[in-house]
C-alpha cells in the first residue's frame, strides 16, 4: 500500500498510529532489504571473519552457501537451517562490516533476517505478548536493583520525563535503562559533567527506552514506537547533541537512525511535534567517551591527584572509536600505567550480548588470565553492562574491577560506592535484605516478593 503520496493526510484519518507505524516499518525494511539483497554477491567474507561461528554447529561450512541462504531468508526464498544458526548467533561485534567488499553492513543484514525469521515463526500477537512480558520483567528488575542502591527520590528524578527539568538544554545526557543497576557509574558521569560546567539535562530509564528490547524479540512495531517517543523527549530540549553511555542505545540511534526519523517525519504530518519545528532534527548522538575527548584539555584540568595504578582495560569492538577514546582518556590520568592485555574484544560489542556459553567462557578466561599475568592493580570496564556482569569476579582475582568513570573520580577526588559489586562479592543475601529492606518497601515492593526478586536480579 502506498502511503507517501498526496492522499496521505486523508489516509491517516482512517488508521491508528500503531497500524501506521507497522506500515512505515514495512516500507522502510523493504527498501533496506532490497538494497542489501541487490548488492550482496554471496562472497561469504562476512561469514569467514565472524568470531562466533567457531562456537556453533556451522563451523567450517561453505561461507558462500550460508551467505546465499541468509539472502534467501530476506527474499522469502528457500534457505537452510544452517543459515538460521548463523542469524541467531550474531552478537553484533561488527567485525564483518569492514570485511564486506560491497559496502553492505552484514550486522544489519543479519538483524533483518532475524526479524523475518521471528515474524514467520509466530504471529504478531504472540510476539508482542512475549516482548511486553520481558519488558515488564526488565523494568521490575531495574527498579528493584536500584532500590537497594539509591533513595526513591533520586530514582524518580533520574527517570522522570520533563518533570522538574529544564525546558531547553545544549546537551542531553541519555543514559539508557540498565545503567540504573550500577548507579555509582551514573552518578560519576553526572559529577564529571557538573565539574566540566556544561549545560545539560538527563534522560533515561525505561520511559526513555530506545526500543531494542522489543526489537530483539521480533516486535519491531512496539520497539520503534518506543524509540520514536524517546527521541521526541530528547528533541524537546532543543539540544545540540545527545550524549550516550549505553553502547546499544548509541548503535540503535546511529546505525538504525532512519528507522526512527522516517516515522517521525510521517507522523508529524498529522500532529504537532518539536521534531516538526526543527530545521535539522537529526541531532548527533555522541558517546560519552567521544564527548570527553572533545573536551580533553578541560577534563585533564580537573585531575587533582595522581592515581598510581597499573591498569588494563576490558574492551569490545562494535561501536566506532570507543576503544580508542577510552584508552586515551585512561592514559591521561596522572599516575596511571596502562597495560595492554590479551582479550577477545571481537566477542560481541558488550558482555551481556554473549549468549553462547562457550564464547562467553572463552572471552572471560582469556581476559582474566591475561589480566592476572600482566600483574595489574585494576581491570577497568567501559560499559555499565560489562561491569554489572564482571564486578563480582573481583573476589576471585588479585585485582580490583572498576569502571573508568570511577577511575576518573579518583583523579578528581570524588567517589561513589559500588554497592552492587560489594553485594556480589559478599554473597550474603541476608545482609542485603537487612540493609535494603526499608528502601525496597519504600519503592513499593511487597515483602513476599523481595527475596525471589533479589536472587533473580543479582544472578544477572
N, C-alpha and C positions, 0 to 999 in steps of 0.2 A: 504493500500500500504506500502510495506517495504522499508525504506529509509536509514537504517543504515548499510547496507552491503557493499561489495567491489565495487558495482556499483554506489556508492553514487556520486562520482565526475562526472561521465558521466550523471547520472540522473539530477544533479543540473544544468547542462548546458541548459536543456530544460525547466526549470521552473523559474518563477520570485521569488524574495526574499519574496514577500507577500504570494505567494502560499506555499512556503517552510515553512514559519512561521506558516501558518494555519495548515499544515500537522503535524509539530512538536507539536504544541499546542494540536492537536487531539491525538497524540501518548502519550504525557505527561498526559493529562487529563484521557485518557483511563486507563493508569497504576494506577494513583492515585485513580480514581473512583473504579476500581476493588479492590484495597486494602481495601478501605472503605467498599464496599458492601460485600466483603468476610468476613470482621471482625465484622461488626455490627450484634448484636443479637436482635435488636429492643427492648432493655430493657426499653427504654424511660427515662433513668436517665437524659439525656441532656435536654429533654423537661421539665421535672419536676422542674429543677433548673433555667430554663430560666426566667430572671426577666421581660421580655417584654410580655410574654404570658398573664399575668393578664390584660393587656390593650387591648387585642384582642378578637375577637369573638370565639376563640377556648379555652378560659379559662375553665379549669375543664374537658376537653375532655380526652379520653383514650390516655395516653402517648405512649403506645406500638404501637397502631394503627397509630398514627400520625408519629412516627419514621419509622415504616414499610413503610408507604406511601412515605416518603422522599426518602427512598432507592428505592422505585418504580419509582420515578422520575429519579433517577440516572441510573436505569437499563432499562429505556424506557418501563416500565410496567404500569399497571393501578395504579392510585393514586387518592385521593380525593381532593376536593377544600380546605379542612381544612389544608392539608399539605402545599398547596400553600400559605395559610395565614401565616403559621409559617416561611416558607422560606423567604417570602417577608418582614417579620417583624424583621428579625435578625439585630441586631445593634452592633454585634461584641464585646460584653463585655468580652467574653472569660470565663465566669463563668462555662460554660458547659464543658470546656476542662478537668478540674480536676474531674468532675463528671463521666466521661466515664470510665467504668471498662475494656474496651477493648483497651485502649490506642489509640482511634481514636480522631482526632481533629474535633468535631462537627461543629465548626465555619467554618472550611474548607469544610466540608460536605455540609453545607447549602449554602456556596458560589458557589460551583459547581452545586448544584441543581438549584440555581437561574439562573446561566448561561444557563443551559439546558432549563429552562422554557422560558427565553428570546429568545433563538435561535429557539425554537419551535413555538413561537407566531408570530415572524416576520422574514422575510428573511434578510440575512446578509446586503444587500444593504441599506435597511431601517434603520437597527440598526446602521450601520456606519454613515449614514447621520445624525441621531439624535445625536450620540456621538460627531461627528465633530461640529455640531451646538452648543451643550452645551459647548464644549471646547473653541470655539471661544468666546462665551459669558463670560466664566470664565476668559479667557485671557484678554479680554477687561476690565472686572471688576477689576481685579488685577492691571492692568496698570492704570486705572482711579483712584482708591483709593490711589495708590502710588503717583499719580501725585500731589495731594494736600498735600503730606507729605514730599516729598524729591525732590531735583532738578533732571532734566533728566540725567545729567552726573553720578550722584550717582546710579540711577536706572540702567543705561546701564552697569556700572562697575559691579554691583551685578549679572546681568543676563547674561553677556557675556560668550560665550563658548571659553575659552582659549585665548581670546584677551587680551593682556597686562597682562597676568598672568604667573605664574611660570611654568616651564616645568616639574619640579618634586617637590613633597612636601610629608612630612611624614604623614600629616593629610589633609583630605579634609572635610571641613565643608559643608555638604549638607543640605541646609536649606529648601528645598522644594519649593512650589509655593506660598501658601496663606499667609505665614508669611510677605510677602511684603505689605500686607494690614495693618500690625501693625509693621512698620519699626523700631519703638523705641525698640522693643524686639530684632530684628535682629541686630541693631547697638550695643545694650547692650552685646549680645553674642560676637560680634567682638571685643568690648572693653575688655571683660574678657579674650579672647584668647590672645590679644595683651599684656595684663598685665601679663598673665601667661608666656609669652615669647615662645610660642610653634611655631613650623614650620607648617604653614597651608596655604591652599588656599580655596577659597569659590566657591560654585557651587549651582545654584538654578534658580528659575523662570520656566516658562512653557517649556522652551527649555531643561530643565533637568527633565521633568516630569517622575514619576515612572510608569505612565500609568493607575493609578487607576481610573481616571475619565472616561476613555473609558471602562475599565473592568466593572465598576459598571453599565454601560448601555448595557452590553452584547457584547461589541466589544472587545473580548479578543485579536484578531489578532492585532489590532492597538495598544492596550494598552501594550502588551508585546513588540511589536516593539519599542515603545517609551521608555519603561523601559530598554531594552537592549541597545538602543542608549545612554541613560543617563549613564548606567553602564560603557560603554566603555569610555565615557568622564572622569568619575571618575578614572578609571584604568589608564588612560593616564598619570596621575600624579605619578604613581607607589607608592601609599600611603601605610602606614602600617595599617591605619584604616580610615573609613569614619564616621564622627561624624554627627549624625542626630538631628533634632529638632522635625520635624513633626512625630506624632505617626503613621500616615497612611503610610508614606514612610518607617519608621522603620519596621512596620509589613509586608509591601509588600516585602522588600528585605531580610527579615529573614524567615518569615513563608512560603513565596512562592518563596524562592530563586532558587529552581530547575527549576521553570518555566522560569527564565531568563538564568541561567547558562547553561542549556542543549542547548538552542538555540545559545548561544554564541559559544559553542564548535562546534556545527554542522556548523554554518555559517563560522567559521574560517577555515573549510576545503577548502573554495573557495576564501577567501580573507584575506589579511594580517591584523592582528589586534594586538594591545597591549595586549589584552587578551591572544592571542595565544602564545605570547612571555613569559608570566609569568609562573613560575613553580607552583605557588599556586594562581590562580586567584580569589579564594573565599575570598576576603578581608572582615574582620569583620565590620559590621555596628553597631556602638556603639551610644546609645542615649546620648545626652549632659549631662544628669544627671549622667549617669554611668561614663562618662569621667571626670566630676568634682569630683566624689567620688574617682576615681583612682588617682586624683591629689589633694586630700583633704587637705593635710597639706600645700601645696603651695597656694591653694585657700585661706585658712584661714589666711595665712601670708599677704594677700593683704587687709584685712579688717583694715581700719584706723580710723573708728569712730563707736560708738555704735548706733544701730537703736532701740530706745526704743518704741517698738510697741507690742501690743497684737494681734497676727495674727492667722487666721485659713486658712487651705489650701484646695482649691477645688480640689478633687481627682476623678480619674476614674480608674477602673480596666481595664485590657485588654492587656496592654503591660508590659512585665515582669520587675519587680523590680523598675519601675519608681516611684511609690508611695513611697516606702521605701527610695529611693535615695533622692527625693526632700525633704522629711521630715527631713532627716539627714542634708542636705545642709542648709535648712532654719533655723534649730535649732542651727546651728553653728555660725550664725550671732550674734555678740555681742549685747546684749540688747534685743534680741527677746524673747518673751514669746509665745511659740507655744501652741495653744489650740486645743483640739480635738473637732470637730463639727460633729453633726449627718448629714449624707448626703447619697444619693443613688448612691454610687460610682459604683455600678454594672449596672447602667443605661447607657450602651454604653461605648466606650473607649474614646469618646470626645463629646462635646456638639452638634456640627452640625450633627452628625450621628443619633441623637434622632429625628427621623422623625414622630413618633407617638405623636400628640399634647398632649394627656393626660399624656404620660410618661415624656415628657419634662416639662410640668407644675408641675407634682409631684416632679421631681428632683429639679426644681428651688424653689418650695415652701418650701421644707424641708431645702434646702441649705441656703436660705436667712433667714428663720425663726430661724434656729439653730445659724446662724452667729450673728443675732441680739440678741438672748437670751444669747449668750456667751460673749456679750459686747466686741467684738473685735474692733480693730482700722483698721485692713486691712484684706480683703479677698484676698488671694493670688492665682492666677491662675498658672497652669503649662504650658498648651499648648496655643499657639497663637490663635488657633481656638476657644477655650473656651473664651479666653479673648475678642476676637472680638465680640462674642455674648453677653457676660455678662457685659462688661465695662460700657455700657450706663445706666445700672441699678444703678450705684453709686448715681444718683440723687434721688433715692427713698429710700435710706438706710443710716443709721448713720455711715457708714464705707466706706473707700476707696476700690476700686478694682484695684489691681496692679498685674503685672506679677512677678514671682520670680526673674527674671533677673534684674528687676528694683530695687527689694529689695537688691540684691547683689550690684547693682550700688550705692545705698545709703551708704552701708557699705564701699565701695571703694572710695566714694566721687566723683561719676560722675552721670550724669542724662541726659536722652534723653526724650524729651517731648512726652507724649502720645496724639498726635494730634487727632487721631480718637476718643478717649474717650471724649476729650473736645468738638468735634463737635457733638457727640451723646448726650452729656449732654445738650449742649446749644440748640440743635434742631433749630438753626437759619440758615436756608438754604441760605438766602440772604447774611448773613455774610460769610458763607462758600464760596459761589460763588465769593464774593468780594475779599476775601483773596486768593483764589486759581485760579482765572480766568486766570491770566498771565501764571501760571505754566501749567494749563491744555492746553492752546493754544500752549505752547511751546512743550508739549508732542504730539501735533498733533490732539487734539480733536476739533471738529467743534462746534461753538457757539450754533447752534440749537440743538445739541445732549447733551450738558453738563447738563442741568437741569434734563432731563429724566434719564440720567445715574447716576446722583448724588442721586436722590430719590431712585432709584433701588439699588444702591450699599450700601447706609447707612442703608437700611432696612434689609440687610442680617444679 
